[in-house]
Amino acid sequence: MPNLKKGKIMMNKTQRPNTRAGIFFPRTSDQELLQQFTEGFANDSKQELVDTYNTQENIYGVHAQLVFLHVLHNVFLEKFGESPIIVKNDTVYCLGPKIFYSKELDAIFPITEN
């Protein structure tokens, strides 16, 4: 089963307005998809990861999207030590705010939406 990495909580992290949450129940059949997504992110730059995250408009309840978000969340924790994706009880996934990557500070920051 997939492991959820632990990292620090991103400041000002609230669920993105007008988006749904999704429930991720890992399946033993997820291994191939987990590997594909992990390998797909392996060579992405930090800016590419931010761009990938920011293109997520909503959670649609499709299992493959939740596997994708699970992997993306863990990659953010590995590369940044924090993730913009909100995970509650290791099961409920929500999109946090869109983010900005500062190359100079090598950090991500939430973009407040008005």
MDTraj code that builds the backbone (N, CA, C; nanometers):
import mdtraj as md
import numpy as np

residues = "MET PRO ASN LEU LYS LYS GLY LYS ILE MET MET ASN LYS THR GLN ARG PRO ASN THR ARG ALA GLY ILE PHE PHE PRO ARG THR SER ASP GLN GLU LEU LEU GLN GLN PHE THR GLU GLY PHE ALA ASN ASP SER LYS GLN GLU LEU VAL ASP THR TYR ASN THR GLN GLU ASN ILE TYR GLY VAL HIS ALA GLN LEU VAL PHE LEU HIS VAL LEU HIS ASN VAL PHE LEU GLU LYS PHE GLY GLU SER PRO ILE ILE VAL LYS ASN ASP THR VAL TYR CYS LEU GLY PRO LYS ILE PHE TYR SER LYS GLU LEU ASP ALA ILE PHE PRO ILE THR GLU ASN".split()
xyz = np.array([
    [0.0836, -0.1180, 0.0000],
    [0.0000, 0.0000, 0.0000],
    [0.0884, 0.1248, 0.0000],
    [0.0390, 0.2330, -0.0592],
    [0.1164, 0.3554, -0.0649],
    [0.1370, 0.4148, 0.0736],
    [0.2522, 0.4741, 0.0945],
    [0.2799, 0.5408, 0.2204],
    [0.2664, 0.6907, 0.1999],
    [0.2062, 0.7575, 0.2957],
    [0.1950, 0.9015, 0.2916],
    [0.3114, 0.9585, 0.3694],
    [0.3940, 1.0363, 0.3031],
    [0.5073, 1.0978, 0.3699],
    [0.4567, 1.2123, 0.4563],
    [0.5276, 1.2379, 0.5631],
    [0.4909, 1.3457, 0.6534],
    [0.5816, 1.4653, 0.6253],
    [0.5254, 1.5830, 0.6263],
    [0.6000, 1.7060, 0.6033],
    [0.5355, 1.8176, 0.6820],
    [0.5947, 1.9358, 0.6724],
    [0.5375, 2.0484, 0.7455],
    [0.4143, 2.1000, 0.6730],
    [0.3317, 2.1683, 0.7451],
    [0.2081, 2.2218, 0.6891],
    [0.2377, 2.3572, 0.6265],
    [0.1923, 2.3751, 0.5044],
    [0.2110, 2.5009, 0.4339],
    [0.1266, 2.6079, 0.5007],
    [0.1857, 2.7250, 0.5242],
    [0.1136, 2.8349, 0.5873],
    [-0.0035, 2.8795, 0.4992],
    [-0.1105, 2.9245, 0.5614],
    [-0.2277, 2.9769, 0.4919],
    [-0.2874, 2.8754, 0.3939],
    [-0.2857, 2.7512, 0.4310],
    [-0.3337, 2.6467, 0.3406],
    [-0.4797, 2.6161, 0.3697],
    [-0.5653, 2.6586, 0.2793],
    [-0.7075, 2.6299, 0.2901],
    [-0.7537, 2.5718, 0.1573],
    [-0.8637, 2.5012, 0.1619],
    [-0.9152, 2.4392, 0.0402],
    [-0.9474, 2.5460, -0.0637],
    [-0.9084, 2.5195, -0.1868],
    [-0.9347, 2.6120, -0.2979],
    [-1.0855, 2.6299, -0.3126],
    [-1.1300, 2.7549, -0.3300],
    [-1.2747, 2.7798, -0.3427],
    [-1.3365, 2.7014, -0.4577],
    [-1.4597, 2.6590, -0.4363],
    [-1.5409, 2.5911, -0.5379],
    [-1.4784, 2.4612, -0.5899],
    [-1.4044, 2.3930, -0.5033],
    [-1.3502, 2.2625, -0.5418],
    [-1.4006, 2.1568, -0.4452],
    [-1.4022, 2.0340, -0.4934],
    [-1.4483, 1.9212, -0.4132],
    [-1.3294, 1.8481, -0.3513],
    [-1.3586, 1.7671, -0.2539],
    [-1.2599, 1.6771, -0.1958],
    [-1.2787, 1.5396, -0.2586],
    [-1.1758, 1.4572, -0.2508],
    [-1.1852, 1.3200, -0.2988],
    [-1.1326, 1.2250, -0.1928],
    [-1.1878, 1.1077, -0.1879],
    [-1.1442, 1.0071, -0.0910],
    [-1.0596, 0.9045, -0.1634],
    [-0.9381, 0.8864, -0.1141],
    [-0.8436, 0.7929, -0.1750],
    [-0.8354, 0.6672, -0.0908],
    [-0.8854, 0.5584, -0.1463],
    [-0.8729, 0.4271, -0.0852],
    [-0.7738, 0.3486, -0.1699],
    [-0.6501, 0.3320, -0.1215],
    [-0.5506, 0.2595, -0.2008],
    [-0.5942, 0.1166, -0.2297],
    [-0.5605, 0.0713, -0.3487],
    [-0.5894, -0.0655, -0.3914],
    [-0.4571, -0.1348, -0.4233],
    [-0.4541, -0.2633, -0.4077],
    [-0.3318, -0.3360, -0.4434],
    [-0.3030, -0.3227, -0.5925],
    [-0.4050, -0.2994, -0.6713],
    [-0.3870, -0.2844, -0.8162],
    [-0.3300, -0.1469, -0.8544],
    [-0.3089, -0.0587, -0.7575],
    [-0.2558, 0.0758, -0.7851],
    [-0.1064, 0.0767, -0.8122],
    [-0.0362, -0.0311, -0.7834],
    [0.1108, -0.0301, -0.7905],
    [0.1644, 0.0182, -0.9255],
    [0.1082, -0.0288, -1.0342],
    [0.1573, 0.0106, -1.1665],
    [0.1338, 0.1598, -1.1913],
    [0.0170, 0.2080, -1.1535],
    [-0.0152, 0.3490, -1.1714],
    [0.0725, 0.4369, -1.0813],
    [0.0937, 0.3934, -0.9582],
    [0.1825, 0.4665, -0.8670],
    [0.3227, 0.4776, -0.9263],
    [0.3710, 0.3693, -0.9815],
    [0.5050, 0.3683, -1.0413],
    [0.5101, 0.4598, -1.1636],
    [0.4076, 0.4541, -1.2483],
    [0.4049, 0.5388, -1.3680],
    [0.4074, 0.6865, -1.3312],
    [0.3249, 0.7269, -1.2357],
    [0.3212, 0.8674, -1.1946],
    [0.4528, 0.9080, -1.1285],
    [0.5071, 0.8223, -1.0439],
    [0.6343, 0.8525, -0.9770],
    [0.7452, 0.8710, -1.0792],
    [0.7541, 0.7804, -1.1759],
    [0.8556, 0.7921, -1.2811],
    [0.8317, 0.9156, -1.3670],
    [0.7062, 0.9488, -1.3895],
    [0.6731, 1.0667, -1.4690],
    [0.7195, 1.1968, -1.4049],
    [0.7186, 1.2029, -1.2717],
    [0.7615, 1.3227, -1.1999],
    [0.9117, 1.3243, -1.1714],
    [0.9790, 1.2126, -1.1900],
    [1.1184, 1.1978, -1.1487],
    [1.2111, 1.3055, -1.2041],
    [1.1919, 1.3439, -1.3282],
    [1.2822, 1.4409, -1.3902],
    [1.2228, 1.5808, -1.4008],
    [1.1054, 1.6021, -1.3417],
    [1.0438, 1.7340, -1.3469],
    [1.1191, 1.8318, -1.2569],
    [1.1334, 1.9533, -1.3052],
    [1.1920, 2.0591, -1.2225],
    [1.0881, 2.1007, -1.1183],
    [1.1322, 2.1771, -1.0209],
    [1.0383, 2.2256, -0.9200],
    [0.9314, 2.3138, -0.9836],
    [0.9706, 2.3966, -1.0800],
    [0.8730, 2.4821, -1.1476],
    [0.7712, 2.3974, -1.2247],
    [0.8164, 2.2897, -1.2879],
    [0.7243, 2.2016, -1.3606],
    [0.6246, 2.1354, -1.2652],
    [0.6704, 2.0984, -1.1455],
    [0.5790, 2.0404, -1.0461],
    [0.4732, 2.1419, -1.0042],
    [0.5159, 2.2655, -0.9820],
    [0.4218, 2.3718, -0.9452],
    [0.3209, 2.3927, -1.0572],
    [0.3690, 2.3969, -1.1815],
    [0.2789, 2.4147, -1.2957],
    [0.1790, 2.2996, -1.3056],
    [0.2267, 2.1783, -1.2835],
    [0.1381, 2.0608, -1.2867],
    [0.0299, 2.0729, -1.1805],
    [0.0703, 2.1096, -1.0598],
    [-0.0273, 2.1248, -0.9512],
    [-0.1292, 2.2348, -0.9846],
    [-0.0793, 2.3494, -1.0302],
    [-0.1678, 2.4632, -1.0560],
    [-0.2675, 2.4382, -1.1686],
    [-0.2414, 2.3409, -1.2550],
    [-0.3367, 2.3104, -1.3621],
    [-0.4527, 2.2240, -1.3134],
    [-0.4431, 2.1696, -1.1938],
    [-0.5530, 2.0896, -1.1390],
    [-0.6669, 2.1842, -1.1017],
    [-0.7793, 2.1716, -1.1686],
    [-0.8908, 2.2633, -1.1471],
    [-0.9888, 2.2145, -1.0402],
    [-1.0003, 2.0825, -1.0269],
    [-1.0963, 2.0279, -0.9317],
    [-1.0644, 1.8808, -0.9110],
    [-1.1241, 1.8218, -0.8115],
    [-1.1142, 1.6777, -0.7897],
    [-1.2471, 1.6187, -0.8353],
    [-1.2381, 1.5253, -0.9288],
    [-1.3582, 1.4734, -0.9932],
    [-1.4017, 1.3371, -0.9397],
    [-1.3272, 1.2810, -0.8449],
    [-1.3666, 1.1538, -0.7865],
    [-1.3212, 1.0321, -0.8650],
    [-1.2422, 1.0537, -0.9689],
    [-1.1883, 0.9425, -1.0471],
    [-1.0685, 0.8864, -0.9705],
    [-1.0664, 0.7571, -0.9513],
    [-0.9612, 0.6952, -0.8707],
    [-0.8210, 0.7284, -0.9233],
    [-0.8021, 0.7256, -1.0536],
    [-0.6697, 0.7541, -1.1110],
    [-0.6232, 0.8955, -1.0749],
    [-0.7150, 0.9916, -1.0687],
    [-0.6760, 1.1275, -1.0315],
    [-0.6301, 1.1315, -0.8856],
    [-0.6936, 1.0546, -0.8000],
    [-0.6532, 1.0525, -0.6600],
    [-0.5182, 0.9845, -0.6422],
    [-0.4899, 0.8820, -0.7220],
    [-0.3562, 0.8205, -0.7203],
    [-0.2537, 0.9255, -0.7643],
    [-0.2860, 1.0001, -0.8712],
    [-0.2004, 1.1067, -0.9220],
    [-0.1727, 1.2104, -0.8129],
    [-0.2780, 1.2554, -0.7442],
    [-0.2614, 1.3549, -0.6383],
    [-0.1820, 1.3001, -0.5208],
    [-0.2007, 1.1737, -0.4900],
    [-0.1237, 1.1096, -0.3832],
    [0.0256, 1.1136, -0.4160],
    [0.0596, 1.0762, -0.5386],
    [0.2008, 1.0774, -0.5797],
    [0.2527, 1.2209, -0.5836],
    [0.1764, 1.3126, -0.6415],
    [0.2185, 1.4521, -0.6493],
    [0.2419, 1.5096, -0.5096],
    [0.1534, 1.4796, -0.4169],
    [0.1682, 1.5240, -0.2777],
    [0.3011, 1.4750, -0.2198],
    [0.3307, 1.3476, -0.2400],
    [0.4550, 1.2918, -0.1861],
    [0.5786, 1.3508, -0.2537],
    [0.5707, 1.3791, -0.3828],
    [0.6838, 1.4411, -0.4531],
    [0.7070, 1.5819, -0.3985],
    [0.5993, 1.6570, -0.3741],
    [0.6141, 1.7899, -0.3134],
    [0.6813, 1.7793, -0.1769],
    [0.6406, 1.6819, -0.0963],
    [0.7024, 1.6655, 0.0350],
    [0.8512, 1.6330, 0.0225],
    [0.8866, 1.5512, -0.0748],
    [1.0276, 1.5161, -0.0949],
    [1.1096, 1.6359, -0.1418],
    [1.0565, 1.7119, -0.2386],
    [1.1350, 1.8199, -0.3000],
    [1.1277, 1.9522, -0.2243],
    [1.0153, 1.9793, -0.1583],
    [0.9974, 2.1077, -0.0903],
    [0.9856, 2.0948, 0.0615],
    [0.9574, 1.9750, 0.1104],
    [0.9342, 1.9583, 0.2536],
    [0.7935, 1.9973, 0.2946],
    [0.7109, 2.0363, 0.1980],
    [0.5712, 2.0731, 0.2220],
    [0.4932, 2.0520, 0.0932],
    [0.3619, 2.0481, 0.1068],
    [0.2770, 2.0242, -0.0098],
    [0.1562, 2.1164, -0.0063],
    [0.1150, 2.1665, -0.1225],
    [-0.0057, 2.2488, -0.1253],
    [-0.1344, 2.1661, -0.1191],
    [-0.1219, 2.0356, -0.1361],
    [-0.2381, 1.9471, -0.1341],
    [-0.2750, 1.9185, 0.0114],
    [-0.4006, 1.9357, 0.0435],
    [-0.4483, 1.9116, 0.1794],
    [-0.4888, 1.7651, 0.1900],
    [-0.4330, 1.6967, 0.2885],
    [-0.4652, 1.5561, 0.3108],
    [-0.5134, 1.5419, 0.4549],
    [-0.6341, 1.4934, 0.4694],
    [-0.6933, 1.4749, 0.6021],
    [-0.7067, 1.3258, 0.6294],
    [-0.6579, 1.2841, 0.7450],
    [-0.6668, 1.1440, 0.7886],
    [-0.6084, 1.0464, 0.6864],
    [-0.5066, 1.0887, 0.6126],
    [-0.4395, 1.0060, 0.5115],
    [-0.5353, 0.9531, 0.4040],
    [-0.6535, 1.0095, 0.3937],
    [-0.7541, 0.9562, 0.3017],
    [-0.8230, 1.0637, 0.2181],
    [-0.8581, 1.1756, 0.2784],
    [-0.9339, 1.2802, 0.2104],
    [-0.8367, 1.3812, 0.1495],
    [-0.8466, 1.4001, 0.0182],
    [-0.7573, 1.4904, -0.0545],
    [-0.8359, 1.6118, -0.1036],
    [-0.7790, 1.7313, -0.0822],
    [-0.8368, 1.8567, -0.1290],
    [-0.7267, 1.9383, -0.1954],
    [-0.7649, 2.0168, -0.2939],
    [-0.6693, 2.1090, -0.3540],
    [-0.6579, 2.2308, -0.2644],
    [-0.5348, 2.2639, -0.2298],
    [-0.5107, 2.3871, -0.1554],
    [-0.5045, 2.5022, -0.2536],
    [-0.4545, 2.6160, -0.2098],
    [-0.4467, 2.7307, -0.3000],
    [-0.3467, 2.7058, -0.4125],
    [-0.3638, 2.7798, -0.5216],
    [-0.2607, 2.7757, -0.6247],
    [-0.1340, 2.8335, -0.5625],
    [-0.0196, 2.7979, -0.6189],
    [0.1069, 2.8354, -0.5562],
    [0.2022, 2.9013, -0.6552],
    [0.2983, 2.9711, -0.5985],
    [0.4046, 3.0372, -0.6724],
    [0.5363, 2.9775, -0.6249],
    [0.6262, 2.9482, -0.7185],
    [0.7589, 2.8968, -0.6833],
    [0.8613, 3.0085, -0.6966],
    [0.9326, 3.0369, -0.5891],
    [1.0414, 3.1340, -0.5914],
    [1.1721, 3.0574, -0.6056],
    [1.2325, 3.0703, -0.7215],
    [1.3598, 3.0023, -0.7457],
    [1.4687, 3.0578, -0.6527],
    [1.4657, 3.1888, -0.6306],
    [1.5658, 3.2529, -0.5451],
    [1.5605, 3.2004, -0.4023],
    [1.4407, 3.1796, -0.3508],
    [1.4237, 3.1295, -0.2136],
    [1.4085, 2.9782, -0.2091],
    [1.3935, 2.9161, -0.3273],
    [1.3701, 2.7727, -0.3384],
    [1.2558, 2.7291, -0.2471],
    [1.1441, 2.8005, -0.2630],
    [1.0284, 2.7750, -0.1763],
    [0.8996, 2.8014, -0.2551],
    [0.7913, 2.7428, -0.2042],
    [0.6595, 2.7661, -0.2626],
    [0.5768, 2.8516, -0.1680],
    [0.4906, 2.9344, -0.2279],
    [0.4063, 3.0246, -0.1515],
    [0.2650, 3.0209, -0.2088],
    [0.1630, 3.0268, -0.1211],
    [0.0256, 3.0270, -0.1712],
    [-0.0067, 3.1586, -0.2411],
    [-0.0875, 3.1491, -0.3444],
    [-0.1373, 3.2674, -0.4133],
    [-0.2784, 3.2905, -0.3629],
    [-0.3008, 3.4040, -0.3036],
    [-0.4354, 3.4330, -0.2527],
    [-0.5242, 3.4730, -0.3689],
    [-0.6429, 3.4139, -0.3724],
    [-0.7387, 3.4421, -0.4788],
    [-0.8412, 3.5412, -0.4265],
    [-0.8647, 3.6441, -0.5024],
    [-0.9636, 3.7456, -0.4623],
    [-1.0943, 3.7219, -0.5318],
])
top = md.Topology()
chain = top.add_chain()
for i, resn in enumerate(residues, 1):
    res = top.add_residue(resn, chain, resSeq=i)
    for name in ("N", "CA", "C"):
        top.add_atom(name, md.element.get_by_symbol(name[0]), res)
traj = md.Trajectory(xyz[None], top)
